[in-house]
Amino acid sequence: MLRFISRRILYGFFVLLGVITVVFFLFNILPGDPARMMMGQRADIASIETIQRDLGLDRPVHIQYFNFLNDLSPVSWYNQSDIDGYWYLDHAKYGDVPVLFSTGKEGVFVLKKPYLRRSYQSQRPVGSIIGEAFPNTALLAVVSILFAMIAGIVIGIFSALRRDTIFDRSALVLSVLGMSLPSFFAAILFAWVFAYMLADVTGLNMVGSLYAVDDFGRGEYLELKNLILPAIVLGIRPLAVVVELTRNSMLEVLSQDYIRTAYAKGLTKFRVITRHALRNALNPIITAISGWFASLMAGAVFVEYVFDWKGLGVVIVDALEQYDFPVIMGAVLFISVMLIAINIFIDIVYGWLDPRIRLQ
């Protein structure tokens, strides 16, 4: 098992290294001068050269790539002569960074947090920008997957128990529609219908985040109703998948001999469904939910933007509009790390549940 875990972690490391390489070279070939983005079009040449030197943009591309990897690595090497005010360490001084060991006059190895650099527009560390936005995205993804899981399992069970009825056929049609409906279109449609046309009935807002500002100047307050529409829209596609999987799994399980034996023993239909059939039908459902949860954590960009939900999606769109490359690069890398970590965790759980997977 330990060898299986080590192999999965090593695969994840190489995937992450590939993502970092692609992100770095992709954004280095895009047009735009970071110095002018930071200082505006009226900046003088001396100021632009100073910023390019501080950002390391006056160095060859391969050196910039090494510095980029050095920034992201928890264990980094820095030149001893440049350590004071070094921009890679977020302008931290030598004494503020834990030093692992020194290589003499050439440099030192230090232990630090991964550094995602600074925003061109706000000059804030990208890590703090992502740290503020990610909890909202995580909350939205968790609520969405819970909605999809609970509603999908219930609808799938009733659809299997009422096979070929109007309810079953309607559920199948809605499932196909849910899987084919683009998220951005569904977000606009739901906002227009439930937060504009039916606003007096639902009391929902077309846009809004988890916290709203009080009109009387008393600060922010929690506005949970703003979570309803984004969570439903984001959960539509996994809901459709869970309905299909639950229905098919339940139909397969209900045809097994042990189900007929349970009925022959005099068990109630409710007990047979909940204690015997559903428990054995959940395996493919859990597999689908785990995969969809990882994608929801990263794929809420359009939904967040339409509803103005202050998560990673809004941060990414705003950075794209302003050509704020460090924020985009940091968000992409953060999402990649999250997806890789979730997939490794899922692989380890599968390997623990099914020893045959460890041999692959």
Beta strands, then each sheet from edge to edge (+ up, - down):
strand 1: 75-79
strand 2: 99-102
strand 3: 107-111
strand 4: 211-213
strand 5: 220-222
sheet 1: 1+ 3- 2+
sheet 2: 4+ 5-
end
